[in-house]
Amino acid sequence: MSPRAARRGPFSGLNTRAPFSLRVLLGRSGTVARKRRPRQSLVDGSSATVHRFGRLLQPTQSGDSVLKFAVRNILATLAVGAACAAQAADLPSSKAPAAPAPTQEDWFVTVSGQVSFGPSYPGAKSYDFSGIPGISLRRVGEKEPFGTPDDGFSFAFYNNDLLRFGAVGRLVGDRAVHDNNALKGLAYVPYSLELGGFAEVTPVSWGRLRLELRQAVSGHDGLVATVGGDVWQSWNGFTLSIGPRLNFGNDKYASTYFSVSQAQANANIGAGGKLYAYNAVGGLTSAGATTALRYDVNENWRATAFGTYQRLTGSVSNSPLAYSVGNGDRNQWTYGLEVAYRFRTTGQFIPGLF
């Protein structure tokens, strides 16, 4: 073997051109020259680090295999890359952390208080003030539905831009007879708690149709339904709405409030009243409309003034209890004011939901 061949070494027949990333470290010849000014280290700031890597990466003249040489090059490159990544990770981020997305346990709760002035009981001519609290729940991320103060207490099981349905409840005042001479001889009707379901369709952004079906579990013990609709217009924090209402009741409901038995009629006449026997049957019990004006004070508070008119219809409208002889009136008016407050909470603070 010639001295020139001996000096070429065992890699003279191989392509030892390193990749671009390695050539940066090794120089064009695959080694780092001792006399070349060493580069600043990215790892610890020492100017000797690259020089030491150059000595480590230089193929020896003792016959290292190509595999060992390649492995050492790869490991050295990974070591430098990992050190650079660790150093970059320690630098402060210029981006603010993203806000956490709402979870299924996040809720908007709206509590309200309503004061109204209306008939003392269904069909009454006398009027009284009454107050009632309210509450509604909505998952964060769901669209806030339109509502009016004469809606029942609602909790939606399903809610999107077009359709809502769920549970509904309503409380109806009692009918006292001891302080009303026109009702002497009739039975006292306690407060009625009506529970059931509702369905609501919003085909346009300014209108809806709503159905409530409720069964009384106390008081009149009847089955009732309300069918209605609303159109509305909003401007500068105000929302004005108006829409029709139809109320239905079964025979039990109609009989409780508008029937008079012969025995009751005799007792009433004996007490100086003018009632006569009458048997009311179910069906369409009243028809009318509701209008409301809402003002959103801010994101949490709002106030709503409203008015409702109902005209007794069908069998119940012919009852003596719908006329003055029974302290009744076919025309039923209600006026009121509702104030509501909305806040955000999590499901763990809402008993019975989780």
Buried (B, 14 or more C-beta within 10 A) or exposed (E): EEEEEEEEEBBEEEEEEBEEEBEEBBBEEBEBEEEEEBEEBBBEEEEEBBBEBBEEBBBEEEEEEEEEBEEBBEEBBEEBEEBEEEEEEEEEEEEEEEEEEEEEBBBBBBEBEBEBEBBBBBBBBEBEEBEBEBEBBBBBEBEEBBBBBBBBBBBBEEBEEEEBBBBBBBBBBEBEBEEBEBBBBBEEBEEBBBBBBBBBBBEEEEBBBBBBBBBBEBBBBBBBBBBBBBEBEBEEEEBEBBBEBBBBBBBBBBBBBBBBBEEBBBBBBEEEBEBBBBEBBBBBBBBBBBBBBBEBEEEEEBBBBBBBBBEBBBBBBBBBBBBEBBBBBBEBBBEBBBBBEBEEBBBEEEEEEE
